[in-house]
Amino acid sequence: MQWYVFLAYFFGGAFLANAVPHVVNGMSGRPFQTPFASPPGQGLSSSTVNVLWGWANLVIGYLLLGQVGSFDPRNLLDMALPVLGGLILALILARRFGRFHGGLLQDAGNSAG
């Protein structure tokens, strides 16, 4: 397998993972951050923009997985790369957007247990 196929599969998974919050928030009628907001990635975009951005991510993810190389979901390496790409992006975005939506605990020592 060529190096660019590994890269395409990794980023294909990242784009598919990125589609989830945009489509879900958009379909729920909630605004959410997109690169088109002001400031980019921090301000909120409308639910319609989020649905469109989420579907664009789905199409890009499909193209990277389905049209580059010969992706086989039964092949462990073919599946591991997009899963890893999606997981890494999900963790990065959880940290980035957690500060906007209360997902980061500022003082875990004071939480009720």
CNS distance restraints for C-alpha pairs under 8 A (distance, minus, plus):
assign (resid   1 and name CA) (resid   5 and name CA) 6.62 0.50 0.50
assign (resid   1 and name CA) (resid   6 and name CA) 7.56 0.50 0.50
assign (resid   1 and name CA) (resid  69 and name CA) 7.75 0.50 0.50
assign (resid   2 and name CA) (resid   6 and name CA) 7.10 0.50 0.50
assign (resid   3 and name CA) (resid   7 and name CA) 6.55 0.50 0.50
assign (resid   4 and name CA) (resid   8 and name CA) 6.01 0.50 0.50
assign (resid   5 and name CA) (resid   9 and name CA) 6.15 0.50 0.50
assign (resid   5 and name CA) (resid  68 and name CA) 6.24 0.50 0.50
assign (resid   5 and name CA) (resid  69 and name CA) 5.83 0.50 0.50
assign (resid   6 and name CA) (resid  10 and name CA) 6.21 0.50 0.50
assign (resid   6 and name CA) (resid  81 and name CA) 6.93 0.50 0.50
assign (resid   7 and name CA) (resid  11 and name CA) 6.17 0.50 0.50
assign (resid   8 and name CA) (resid  12 and name CA) 5.76 0.50 0.50
assign (resid   8 and name CA) (resid  64 and name CA) 5.17 0.50 0.50
assign (resid   8 and name CA) (resid  65 and name CA) 6.71 0.50 0.50
assign (resid   8 and name CA) (resid  68 and name CA) 6.87 0.50 0.50
assign (resid   9 and name CA) (resid  13 and name CA) 6.32 0.50 0.50
assign (resid   9 and name CA) (resid  64 and name CA) 6.15 0.50 0.50
assign (resid   9 and name CA) (resid  65 and name CA) 5.41 0.50 0.50
assign (resid   9 and name CA) (resid  78 and name CA) 7.16 0.50 0.50
assign (resid   9 and name CA) (resid  81 and name CA) 5.72 0.50 0.50
assign (resid   9 and name CA) (resid  82 and name CA) 5.17 0.50 0.50
assign (resid   9 and name CA) (resid  85 and name CA) 7.93 0.50 0.50
assign (resid  10 and name CA) (resid  14 and name CA) 6.54 0.50 0.50
assign (resid  10 and name CA) (resid  81 and name CA) 4.73 0.50 0.50
assign (resid  10 and name CA) (resid  82 and name CA) 4.44 0.50 0.50
assign (resid  10 and name CA) (resid  83 and name CA) 7.51 0.50 0.50
assign (resid  10 and name CA) (resid  84 and name CA) 6.74 0.50 0.50
assign (resid  10 and name CA) (resid  85 and name CA) 4.60 0.50 0.50
assign (resid  10 and name CA) (resid  86 and name CA) 7.62 0.50 0.50
assign (resid  11 and name CA) (resid  15 and name CA) 6.11 0.50 0.50
assign (resid  11 and name CA) (resid  61 and name CA) 7.35 0.50 0.50
assign (resid  11 and name CA) (resid  64 and name CA) 7.32 0.50 0.50
assign (resid  11 and name CA) (resid  82 and name CA) 6.72 0.50 0.50
assign (resid  11 and name CA) (resid  85 and name CA) 5.83 0.50 0.50
assign (resid  11 and name CA) (resid  86 and name CA) 7.79 0.50 0.50
assign (resid  12 and name CA) (resid  16 and name CA) 6.25 0.50 0.50
assign (resid  12 and name CA) (resid  60 and name CA) 7.02 0.50 0.50
assign (resid  12 and name CA) (resid  61 and name CA) 4.13 0.50 0.50
assign (resid  12 and name CA) (resid  62 and name CA) 6.83 0.50 0.50
assign (resid  12 and name CA) (resid  63 and name CA) 7.64 0.50 0.50
assign (resid  12 and name CA) (resid  64 and name CA) 4.97 0.50 0.50
assign (resid  12 and name CA) (resid  65 and name CA) 5.58 0.50 0.50
assign (resid  12 and name CA) (resid  82 and name CA) 5.95 0.50 0.50
assign (resid  12 and name CA) (resid  85 and name CA) 7.46 0.50 0.50
assign (resid  13 and name CA) (resid  17 and name CA) 6.13 0.50 0.50
assign (resid  13 and name CA) (resid  61 and name CA) 6.39 0.50 0.50
assign (resid  13 and name CA) (resid  65 and name CA) 7.88 0.50 0.50
assign (resid  13 and name CA) (resid  81 and name CA) 7.31 0.50 0.50
assign (resid  13 and name CA) (resid  82 and name CA) 3.71 0.50 0.50
assign (resid  13 and name CA) (resid  83 and name CA) 5.83 0.50 0.50
assign (resid  13 and name CA) (resid  84 and name CA) 7.36 0.50 0.50
assign (resid  13 and name CA) (resid  85 and name CA) 5.09 0.50 0.50
assign (resid  13 and name CA) (resid  86 and name CA) 4.68 0.50 0.50
assign (resid  14 and name CA) (resid  18 and name CA) 6.12 0.50 0.50
assign (resid  14 and name CA) (resid  61 and name CA) 7.53 0.50 0.50
assign (resid  14 and name CA) (resid  82 and name CA) 6.73 0.50 0.50
assign (resid  14 and name CA) (resid  85 and name CA) 4.72 0.50 0.50
assign (resid  14 and name CA) (resid  86 and name CA) 4.09 0.50 0.50
assign (resid  14 and name CA) (resid  87 and name CA) 7.55 0.50 0.50
assign (resid  14 and name CA) (resid  88 and name CA) 7.68 0.50 0.50
assign (resid  14 and name CA) (resid  89 and name CA) 5.75 0.50 0.50
assign (resid  14 and name CA) (resid  90 and name CA) 7.88 0.50 0.50
assign (resid  15 and name CA) (resid  19 and name CA) 6.24 0.50 0.50
assign (resid  15 and name CA) (resid  57 and name CA) 5.17 0.50 0.50
assign (resid  15 and name CA) (resid  58 and name CA) 6.62 0.50 0.50
assign (resid  15 and name CA) (resid  60 and name CA) 6.68 0.50 0.50
assign (resid  15 and name CA) (resid  61 and name CA) 5.02 0.50 0.50
assign (resid  15 and name CA) (resid  86 and name CA) 7.31 0.50 0.50
assign (resid  16 and name CA) (resid  20 and name CA) 7.01 0.50 0.50
assign (resid  16 and name CA) (resid  57 and name CA) 6.16 0.50 0.50
assign (resid  16 and name CA) (resid  58 and name CA) 5.41 0.50 0.50
assign (resid  16 and name CA) (resid  61 and name CA) 5.20 0.50 0.50
assign (resid  16 and name CA) (resid  62 and name CA) 7.81 0.50 0.50
assign (resid  16 and name CA) (resid  86 and name CA) 7.00 0.50 0.50
assign (resid  17 and name CA) (resid  86 and name CA) 5.01 0.50 0.50
assign (resid  17 and name CA) (resid  87 and name CA) 7.74 0.50 0.50
assign (resid  17 and name CA) (resid  89 and name CA) 7.33 0.50 0.50
assign (resid  17 and name CA) (resid  90 and name CA) 6.75 0.50 0.50
assign (resid  18 and name CA) (resid  22 and name CA) 7.15 0.50 0.50
assign (resid  18 and name CA) (resid  54 and name CA) 7.19 0.50 0.50
assign (resid  18 and name CA) (resid  57 and name CA) 6.72 0.50 0.50
assign (resid  18 and name CA) (resid  86 and name CA) 7.66 0.50 0.50
assign (resid  18 and name CA) (resid  89 and name CA) 7.49 0.50 0.50
assign (resid  18 and name CA) (resid  90 and name CA) 7.41 0.50 0.50
assign (resid  19 and name CA) (resid  23 and name CA) 6.05 0.50 0.50
assign (resid  19 and name CA) (resid  53 and name CA) 7.42 0.50 0.50
assign (resid  19 and name CA) (resid  54 and name CA) 4.17 0.50 0.50
assign (resid  19 and name CA) (resid  55 and name CA) 6.56 0.50 0.50
assign (resid  19 and name CA) (resid  56 and name CA) 7.81 0.50 0.50
assign (resid  19 and name CA) (resid  57 and name CA) 5.17 0.50 0.50
assign (resid  19 and name CA) (resid  58 and name CA) 5.84 0.50 0.50
assign (resid  20 and name CA) (resid  24 and name CA) 5.99 0.50 0.50
assign (resid  20 and name CA) (resid  54 and name CA) 6.76 0.50 0.50
assign (resid  21 and name CA) (resid  25 and name CA) 5.82 0.50 0.50
assign (resid  21 and name CA) (resid  54 and name CA) 7.61 0.50 0.50
assign (resid  22 and name CA) (resid  26 and name CA) 5.84 0.50 0.50
assign (resid  22 and name CA) (resid  32 and name CA) 7.06 0.50 0.50
assign (resid  22 and name CA) (resid  50 and name CA) 4.83 0.50 0.50
assign (resid  22 and name CA) (resid  51 and name CA) 5.95 0.50 0.50
assign (resid  22 and name CA) (resid  53 and name CA) 6.72 0.50 0.50
assign (resid  22 and name CA) (resid  54 and name CA) 4.82 0.50 0.50
assign (resid  23 and name CA) (resid  27 and name CA) 5.89 0.50 0.50
assign (resid  23 and name CA) (resid  50 and name CA) 6.16 0.50 0.50
assign (resid  23 and name CA) (resid  51 and name CA) 4.69 0.50 0.50
assign (resid  23 and name CA) (resid  52 and name CA) 7.80 0.50 0.50
assign (resid  23 and name CA) (resid  53 and name CA) 7.77 0.50 0.50
assign (resid  23 and name CA) (resid  54 and name CA) 4.91 0.50 0.50
assign (resid  23 and name CA) (resid  55 and name CA) 7.01 0.50 0.50
assign (resid  24 and name CA) (resid  28 and name CA) 6.08 0.50 0.50
assign (resid  24 and name CA) (resid  51 and name CA) 7.80 0.50 0.50
assign (resid  25 and name CA) (resid  29 and name CA) 6.28 0.50 0.50
assign (resid  25 and name CA) (resid  30 and name CA) 5.12 0.50 0.50
assign (resid  25 and name CA) (resid  31 and name CA) 6.68 0.50 0.50
assign (resid  25 and name CA) (resid  32 and name CA) 6.65 0.50 0.50
assign (resid  25 and name CA) (resid  47 and name CA) 6.65 0.50 0.50
assign (resid  25 and name CA) (resid  50 and name CA) 7.08 0.50 0.50
assign (resid  25 and name CA) (resid  51 and name CA) 7.80 0.50 0.50
assign (resid  26 and name CA) (resid  30 and name CA) 5.67 0.50 0.50
assign (resid  26 and name CA) (resid  31 and name CA) 6.69 0.50 0.50
assign (resid  26 and name CA) (resid  32 and name CA) 7.68 0.50 0.50
assign (resid  26 and name CA) (resid  46 and name CA) 7.44 0.50 0.50
assign (resid  26 and name CA) (resid  47 and name CA) 3.90 0.50 0.50
assign (resid  26 and name CA) (resid  48 and name CA) 5.95 0.50 0.50
assign (resid  26 and name CA) (resid  49 and name CA) 7.45 0.50 0.50
assign (resid  26 and name CA) (resid  50 and name CA) 4.99 0.50 0.50
assign (resid  26 and name CA) (resid  51 and name CA) 4.86 0.50 0.50
assign (resid  27 and name CA) (resid  47 and name CA) 6.88 0.50 0.50
assign (resid  27 and name CA) (resid  51 and name CA) 6.62 0.50 0.50
assign (resid  28 and name CA) (resid  47 and name CA) 7.67 0.50 0.50
assign (resid  29 and name CA) (resid  47 and name CA) 5.19 0.50 0.50
assign (resid  29 and name CA) (resid  48 and name CA) 7.96 0.50 0.50
assign (resid  30 and name CA) (resid  46 and name CA) 7.21 0.50 0.50
assign (resid  30 and name CA) (resid  47 and name CA) 5.40 0.50 0.50
assign (resid  31 and name CA) (resid  44 and name CA) 5.64 0.50 0.50
assign (resid  31 and name CA) (resid  45 and name CA) 5.37 0.50 0.50
assign (resid  31 and name CA) (resid  46 and name CA) 4.72 0.50 0.50
assign (resid  31 and name CA) (resid  47 and name CA) 4.91 0.50 0.50
assign (resid  31 and name CA) (resid  50 and name CA) 7.33 0.50 0.50
assign (resid  32 and name CA) (resid  43 and name CA) 7.80 0.50 0.50
assign (resid  32 and name CA) (resid  44 and name CA) 4.87 0.50 0.50
assign (resid  32 and name CA) (resid  45 and name CA) 5.52 0.50 0.50
assign (resid  32 and name CA) (resid  46 and name CA) 6.95 0.50 0.50
assign (resid  32 and name CA) (resid  47 and name CA) 7.15 0.50 0.50
assign (resid  32 and name CA) (resid  50 and name CA) 6.85 0.50 0.50
assign (resid  33 and name CA) (resid  37 and name CA) 6.52 0.50 0.50
assign (resid  33 and name CA) (resid  40 and name CA) 7.72 0.50 0.50
assign (resid  33 and name CA) (resid  41 and name CA) 5.30 0.50 0.50
assign (resid  33 and name CA) (resid  42 and name CA) 5.70 0.50 0.50
assign (resid  33 and name CA) (resid  43 and name CA) 5.65 0.50 0.50
assign (resid  33 and name CA) (resid  44 and name CA) 4.51 0.50 0.50
assign (resid  33 and name CA) (resid  45 and name CA) 5.73 0.50 0.50
assign (resid  34 and name CA) (resid  40 and name CA) 6.54 0.50 0.50
assign (resid  34 and name CA) (resid  41 and name CA) 5.10 0.50 0.50
assign (resid  34 and name CA) (resid  42 and name CA) 7.49 0.50 0.50
assign (resid  34 and name CA) (resid  43 and name CA) 7.51 0.50 0.50
assign (resid  34 and name CA) (resid  44 and name CA) 6.80 0.50 0.50
assign (resid  34 and name CA) (resid  45 and name CA) 6.08 0.50 0.50
assign (resid  34 and name CA) (resid  50 and name CA) 7.05 0.50 0.50
assign (resid  34 and name CA) (resid  53 and name CA) 7.70 0.50 0.50
assign (resid  35 and name CA) (resid  40 and name CA) 4.59 0.50 0.50
assign (resid  35 and name CA) (resid  41 and name CA) 4.88 0.50 0.50
assign (resid  36 and name CA) (resid  40 and name CA) 5.66 0.50 0.50
assign (resid  36 and name CA) (resid  41 and name CA) 7.41 0.50 0.50
assign (resid  36 and name CA) (resid  45 and name CA) 7.00 0.50 0.50
assign (resid  37 and name CA) (resid  41 and name CA) 6.39 0.50 0.50
assign (resid  37 and name CA) (resid  42 and name CA) 6.96 0.50 0.50
assign (resid  37 and name CA) (resid  43 and name CA) 4.96 0.50 0.50
assign (resid  37 and name CA) (resid  44 and name CA) 5.57 0.50 0.50
assign (resid  37 and name CA) (resid  45 and name CA) 5.30 0.50 0.50
assign (resid  38 and name CA) (resid  42 and name CA) 6.95 0.50 0.50
assign (resid  38 and name CA) (resid  43 and name CA) 4.97 0.50 0.50
assign (resid  38 and name CA) (resid  44 and name CA) 7.36 0.50 0.50
assign (resid  39 and name CA) (resid  43 and name CA) 5.26 0.50 0.50
assign (resid  45 and name CA) (resid  49 and name CA) 6.12 0.50 0.50
assign (resid  45 and name CA) (resid  50 and name CA) 6.66 0.50 0.50
assign (resid  46 and name CA) (resid  50 and name CA) 6.34 0.50 0.50
assign (resid  47 and name CA) (resid  51 and name CA) 6.27 0.50 0.50
assign (resid  48 and name CA) (resid  52 and name CA) 6.32 0.50 0.50
assign (resid  49 and name CA) (resid  53 and name CA) 5.98 0.50 0.50
assign (resid  50 and name CA) (resid  54 and name CA) 5.85 0.50 0.50
assign (resid  51 and name CA) (resid  55 and name CA) 6.15 0.50 0.50
assign (resid  52 and name CA) (resid  56 and name CA) 6.15 0.50 0.50
assign (resid  53 and name CA) (resid  57 and name CA) 6.27 0.50 0.50
assign (resid  54 and name CA) (resid  58 and name CA) 6.34 0.50 0.50
assign (resid  55 and name CA) (resid  59 and name CA) 6.23 0.50 0.50
assign (resid  56 and name CA) (resid  60 and name CA) 6.20 0.50 0.50
assign (resid  57 and name CA) (resid  61 and name CA) 5.98 0.50 0.50
assign (resid  58 and name CA) (resid  62 and name CA) 6.07 0.50 0.50
assign (resid  59 and name CA) (resid  63 and name CA) 6.14 0.50 0.50
assign (resid  60 and name CA) (resid  64 and name CA) 6.16 0.50 0.50
assign (resid  61 and name CA) (resid  65 and name CA) 6.16 0.50 0.50
assign (resid  62 and name CA) (resid  66 and name CA) 5.41 0.50 0.50
assign (resid  62 and name CA) (resid  67 and name CA) 7.45 0.50 0.50
assign (resid  63 and name CA) (resid  67 and name CA) 5.05 0.50 0.50
assign (resid  63 and name CA) (resid  68 and name CA) 7.04 0.50 0.50
assign (resid  64 and name CA) (resid  68 and name CA) 5.60 0.50 0.50
assign (resid  65 and name CA) (resid  69 and name CA) 7.83 0.50 0.50
assign (resid  65 and name CA) (resid  71 and name CA) 6.14 0.50 0.50
assign (resid  66 and name CA) (resid  70 and name CA) 7.25 0.50 0.50
assign (resid  66 and name CA) (resid  71 and name CA) 6.17 0.50 0.50
assign (resid  71 and name CA) (resid  78 and name CA) 6.07 0.50 0.50
assign (resid  72 and name CA) (resid  78 and name CA) 6.10 0.50 0.50
assign (resid  72 and name CA) (resid  79 and name CA) 7.63 0.50 0.50
assign (resid  73 and name CA) (resid  78 and name CA) 6.31 0.50 0.50
assign (resid  73 and name CA) (resid  79 and name CA) 5.66 0.50 0.50
assign (resid  74 and name CA) (resid  78 and name CA) 7.75 0.50 0.50
assign (resid  74 and name CA) (resid  79 and name CA) 7.44 0.50 0.50
assign (resid  75 and name CA) (resid  79 and name CA) 6.33 0.50 0.50
assign (resid  76 and name CA) (resid  80 and name CA) 5.89 0.50 0.50
assign (resid  77 and name CA) (resid  81 and name CA) 6.26 0.50 0.50
assign (resid  78 and name CA) (resid  82 and name CA) 7.37 0.50 0.50
assign (resid  79 and name CA) (resid  83 and name CA) 6.26 0.50 0.50
assign (resid  80 and name CA) (resid  84 and name CA) 5.91 0.50 0.50
assign (resid  81 and name CA) (resid  85 and name CA) 6.12 0.50 0.50
assign (resid  82 and name CA) (resid  86 and name CA) 5.98 0.50 0.50
assign (resid  83 and name CA) (resid  87 and name CA) 6.03 0.50 0.50
assign (resid  84 and name CA) (resid  88 and name CA) 6.04 0.50 0.50
assign (resid  85 and name CA) (resid  89 and name CA) 6.18 0.50 0.50
assign (resid  86 and name CA) (resid  90 and name CA) 5.96 0.50 0.50
assign (resid  87 and name CA) (resid  91 and name CA) 6.19 0.50 0.50
assign (resid  88 and name CA) (resid  92 and name CA) 6.24 0.50 0.50
assign (resid  89 and name CA) (resid  93 and name CA) 6.04 0.50 0.50
assign (resid  90 and name CA) (resid  94 and name CA) 5.96 0.50 0.50
assign (resid  91 and name CA) (resid  95 and name CA) 6.44 0.50 0.50
assign (resid  92 and name CA) (resid  96 and name CA) 6.23 0.50 0.50
assign (resid  93 and name CA) (resid  97 and name CA) 5.76 0.50 0.50
assign (resid  93 and name CA) (resid  98 and name CA) 7.75 0.50 0.50
assign (resid  94 and name CA) (resid  98 and name CA) 5.42 0.50 0.50
assign (resid  94 and name CA) (resid 103 and name CA) 7.40 0.50 0.50
assign (resid  95 and name CA) (resid  99 and name CA) 7.15 0.50 0.50
assign (resid  95 and name CA) (resid 103 and name CA) 7.78 0.50 0.50
assign (resid  95 and name CA) (resid 104 and name CA) 7.06 0.50 0.50
assign (resid  97 and name CA) (resid 101 and name CA) 6.46 0.50 0.50
assign (resid  97 and name CA) (resid 103 and name CA) 7.55 0.50 0.50
assign (resid  98 and name CA) (resid 102 and name CA) 5.51 0.50 0.50
assign (resid  98 and name CA) (resid 103 and name CA) 3.96 0.50 0.50
assign (resid  98 and name CA) (resid 104 and name CA) 5.06 0.50 0.50
assign (resid  99 and name CA) (resid 103 and name CA) 6.28 0.50 0.50
assign (resid  99 and name CA) (resid 104 and name CA) 5.80 0.50 0.50
assign (resid 107 and name CA) (resid 111 and name CA) 7.23 0.50 0.50
